[in-house]
Amino acid sequence: MSTDVTAKSPAPAPPGKSGGAAADGLLQLVMDGMRRNMRQYGMLIALGLIVVLFAVWTDGDLLLPRNVSNLVLQNSYILILAIGMMLVIIAGHIDLSVGSLTAFVGSMAAVFMVKQDLPWPLAVVLCLAVGAVAGAVQGFFIAYGGIPSFIVTLAGMLIFRGLTEIFLEGQTLGPFPEGLQKAANGFLPEVGPNTNYHNLTLLLGFAMIAFVIFQEVRDRRRQQEFDLDVPPTKLFLLKLVAIGAAVLTLTMLLASYKGAPIVLLILGVLLVGFGYVMRNAIIGRHIYAIGGNLPAAKLSGVKDKKVTFLVFLNMGMLAALAGLVFAARFNAASPKAGLNFELEAIAASFIGGASMSGGVGTVLGAIIGGLVLGVLNNGMNLVGIGTDWQQVIKGMVLLAAVGFDVWNKRKVGS
Amino acid sequence: MAGPVLEMRSIVKTFPGVKALSDVTLTVRQGEVHAICGENGAGKSTLMKVLSGLHPHGTYEGDILFEGEVCQFKDIRASEERGIVIIHQELALVPYLSLAENIFLGNEHATRGIISWTETLRHATELLRRVGLADHPDTRVADIGVGKQQLVEIAKALSKKVKLLILDEPTAALNDEDSGKLLELILELKKQGITSIIISHKLNEIRKVADSVTILRDGQTIETLDVKAEETTEDRIISGMVGRDLENRFPERSPHEPEEGAAPALEIRGWTVHHPIDQQRKVCDDVSLHVRRGEIVGIAGLMGAGRTELAMSVFGRTYGRYAGGTVLKDGKEIRTKSVPEAVKHGIAYVTEDRKHYGLNLIDTINRNISLSALGKVAKRGVVDEHEERQVAEGFRKSMNIKAPTVFEPVGKLSGGNQQKVVLSKWIFSGPDVLILDEPTRGIDVGAKYEIYTVIDQLAAQGKAVVFISSELPELLGMCDRIYTMAAGRLTGEFSRAEASQQSLMRQMTKDKEVTR
């Protein structure tokens, strides 16, 4: 939890809040903190710059409430995949099958709901189970069969794509029940008096700010209880103000349109949940350990096979979720759905700080990486850059992000 | 003796924030074997990198004179053209290429880009013979042992018309037999007029092959001694390295008094393990031993004697194929089929290869320490980070781990401090029995003493310690009892009073021919 939040703090750090010499000291502290976590802050700053660039370029259209809402919906499935992919990459593996699996689950959803007329909540559960099973099968071959994940998931990529076409007989199937469409495309319901803002979204935003402050203060108190050094009070307050400002801005933006999209809530839960697991749960530590040094993890009593298996099972389930969201958003299952999604998710993870050799990365990083790509997509669409050049630019951003990291490490290393 | 072939004058090399070399002077005479020794971090490797052009001219201050000329090497190629070849600690051979291909890698016998294999094979055979290898040049590097690989490296150096050969800890990974061969070869090359610089921790080797020794400490030349001179004793060299007399290389130990009647903390009976690939070979053959609480028991043996294999197979069957034997803890038979089971029964194994098997180098000190016992700082599967950090801080202070915070990546620490982290990790798991495999390998004298002190404290707290080591003096200095192993068998058991280097070595080399 606290990583997620710490990483957010310096981005909107407004200078000039405190004056004179005190500001210098504070700036110094912020800079020190950033240097320690260069890759993630670097990308956060890059994300900020990209947002500012396109906001100016589109005369503010990028930050219109409607567009922000749209941006979230457009990128939700990639972000969901990126979270799972980050875990896979941290564990020292790769998953090439998620794009095909997304399409496959979409086709299953269509079969369940359109052909069989099953109630949609049941169909959703079945689809998630299908994804989990697909992930588990791949995970079994990787963890217990000892076949490299690149090979297994490359095979999976072909198999699931083929199965999708078989199930859909090459056709596009739709439409989906209204309930599912609402869940994937809709917004939180409106309650209470008319305030020109979306009340529930506002409430949720305030609750979240209160929760974060409560968590941070409690965390700080615990640290002091254990006699550990805590960051200076000034820095702590700045962090709280920064987080509060960021959450408040997003809340107001969304609340002045139709409110928070339901998918955003799902994403938020996934981000906080997986962020917490990766940082604080034993299984999370074990994922970092097997990616960082597998033999050492084994000799420390980490059940490496089980952990690998679970990581792929989880990836399969998240791919199923992404598949459902995607299919519901376009209200149809298509054999060409999810094309290149695996590449987008992998790119998001690497932009967000993962390492080819495993053992490094955070869930928040995956989200930041995904947002960098998402804002680029959206911004370039708004200013009318064609998809051909969009790909070229995204490729260069990936190269630049990882290149910067390599360069930065070398500078620090020698 | 001839005049100097190499002079390095007032070399200063700074890295951002650190002065690695401040005023190092080194003079190597023509045709001699010149040893360089010093604690880890004294600047030995940096000095050799400056000499070989790995740190190019312009990144350091001072002059290098080779054969009387000032040299300004811009890269390794430039120094190799002058006949200066460095062989690094980590071998730089490609495992799946043949010996011949490796020897001429980057230096192929070729015309217009096409390799002449007849010429390559002829020349390779000749070079391999010169270093005393009878293997066919088509053999893959992966199929020969580390000792032979080291010789192939030297053959590679010879192919480059080497005049000055630099060996960075050449015997660190070799057993005594291979070390002996290598040292013989260095002396043989000396007869052929090749000058050598050898960096080594092993003082007995230095005494065996070197003509003179230069001691570095904290990036400075302390002194150059004539090894053949009477007063150059091992203690003399050590005191130069550490800057103080090391009268007591080991902490004072009060001998262990066995409790009558109590069952040993750990007992192994009839332990037999087969080699993981070669099923016919027994790496441990009917080994039985025991260790009591508060006791430090050594296992001495040459490389390949089966000590690590024994320890790892007992610790969760992490090596080889189990073929028989039982493990008893406090007199009761226990299952140690997996690492978690072994840990649960209070057994800890501190590996000899901390970089590969002991640590996650890219992760921080606190997370490395807690890894094997995360449950102790967690509730319902959730780690309490503050408690974890406090635990790590405790170890940082008590073990004297030199790092600014516990959030430092372990990969940035020196060997000695890394070893302290591995030890902390296993002490934190709360074991009754600690199996320490070469706990002082590759770390400097000062850190060694600290590790010995920790081991002594562990025994004093009533833990049973199994101490595996290739350095007989440290076994003799630390252990209450010492077992010897040779070719997978237990060949002897000595009390502290009975044990001596000679008596141990006799048992360590016993039965070798019979069982092979």
Interface residues (C-beta under 8 A of the other chain):
Chain A: S2 R222 Q223 E225 F226 D227 L228 R279 N280 A281 I282 I283 R285 H286 Y288 A289 G292 N293 P295 A296 A297 K298 L299 S300 G301 V302 K303 S355 G359 V360 S414
Chain B: F15 F315 G316 T318 S338 V339 P340 A342 V343 Y349 T351 H356 Y357 G358 L359 N360 L361 I362 D363 R367 S370 L371 S372 L374 G375 A378 G381 V382 V383 E385 H386 E387 R389 Q390 E393 K425
